[in-house]
Amino acid sequence: MVNRPYPPTLNYPSYEVDRATEGVISRRFWAYLIDLVVIALWVVLISIGIFFLGIITLGLGWGLFFALPLTALIFIVYNAVTIGGASQATVGMRYMGLRVIDPRTGRGPSPLSAAVHALFFYVAISTFLLWACDVLVGFLRDDRRFLRDLLTGMMVVRA
């Protein structure tokens, strides 16, 4: 028996990459929906905090509600902290049995590369055509890596 390091890298035979990436695209979809719920809960908690801050400050704190659309940064920070952390996955990814690796080394990505990966994702979903191209690349590749995965040097595998 040959002792090979896990997770598989791109220079492994295709059957090992196929096993690690089997069903990854559908799991990524459900993981994203779970992450949306988690982030929505954070936005609700922030909104409640702003509401009570407004009561304490006699209405001055309610001006922070205008900054609530900036919560899109919460998505990027959320991905940087969770994917770039020890678990190498967001809450939804952990629930769906996925993790993110660097295919060259097998280690987890840095928080900076995880934040850039999230930024590419949110730029892609802002335009349907970009998003469709991103996902189409994932369906056409054997290792199921989306375009944003290729640009940031990441790979989503089953945990």
Secondary structure as UniProt FT lines:
FT   TURN            10..11
FT   HELIX           14..21
FT   TURN            22..23
FT   HELIX           24..56
FT   TURN            57..59
FT   HELIX           60..71
FT   HELIX           72..83
FT   TURN            86..87
FT   HELIX           91..95
FT   TURN            96..97
FT   STRAND          98..101
FT   TURN            103..105
FT   HELIX           111..125
FT   HELIX           128..140
FT   TURN            142..143
FT   HELIX           147..152
FT   STRAND          155..158
//
